[in-house]
Amino acid sequence: MISSFATHLNVASRFVSRRHLAPQRSHPLRRYLSNHSGPASSKTQGIGTGKAAPGAFIKDRGPVSWPSLFLVGIAAASCVAYYNIERERRLETAMGRVVSSESDGWSPNPEVMAPRKFKLTPWGWFPEDDGFGASGKPAIGGPWSLIDLEGKLVTDVSFRGKWLLLYFGFARCPDICPSEMLKIARVIDGLKESHPQLAAKIVPVFVSVDPARDSLSALKAYSKDFHPDYVFLTGSPVQVEQMAKKYRVYVSKADETEDGDYLVDHSIVVYFHDENGELADCFTQSMRPKDITEKIVERMTGGAEAAA
């Protein structure tokens, strides 16, 4: 029994000695570092011996770090800010050359809006007041040529030095055209009483949008019912169409009746031109004679009388 116990003790001691005295297998990372570094490397000393050297598993820092990324971000933001500031400065300088009062003005769409002059304020470039509000003056008008009741050629140049009240209509209009023309007649008579010097410079003009029926003889008969200062103009269909297009006048022939009669739908606007032929204002159907008179006086006096 004693011998059996001694035999078991001997086997156990051998197992323990093999377990603790046999060299331990190194980790694969240790073997890789041991094979790729010199024997004098302080970071790999002790690898393979079961003893880890101080700092053996500390990874080397690369060239990119959080402080460097922060500095790069600040530099990039500074460059972008400088670019934006310089761009705005150059745009403002360029815009000043384009839209200043020394030039003919600027328009985002010359076919729709007339060029507008700007002025420099502490808050940037802003449009000068031209009486047409924030949207500016529409691109309305231009050279035209028609025929008066005497058969003489009349152009836009013929009225230079005069202020025009220009209206588009047709002689067979049952109600709207006569109403608008009578309203303008009251405006002219009122100005002759209150501002005779201004009234002497104003010429009311009627342009027919129905040249097929508004012949010279028809317009002569039609003119007898209205103010004697009116100038009646007509022309060929091409001439009338070109002028209506320049003034953006809507013209549409309605369906004919059985006897061949028809109406013409058209814009109901009175265009007020200054003595240089430039559009000064527009008067719509809803405006009263008093409102139109005030606008005319304001435009012709430059607002001086209204301010007084």
Secondary structure, 3 states (H helix, E strand, C coil): CHHHHHHHHHHHHHHHHHHHHCCCCCCHHHHHHHHCCCCCCCCCCCCCCCCCCCCCCCCCCCCCCHHHHHHHHHHHHHHHHHHHHHHHHHHHHHHHHHHCCCCCCECCCCCCECCECEEEECCEEEECCCCCCCCCCECCCCCCEEECCCCCEEEHHHHCCCEEEEEEECCCCCCHHHHHHHHHHHHHHHHHHHCHHHHCCEEEEEEECCCCCCCHHHHHHHHCCCCCCCEEEECCHHHHHHHHHHCCCCEEECCCCCCCCCCEEECCEEEEECCCCCEEEEEECCCCHHHHHHHHHHHHHCCHHHHC
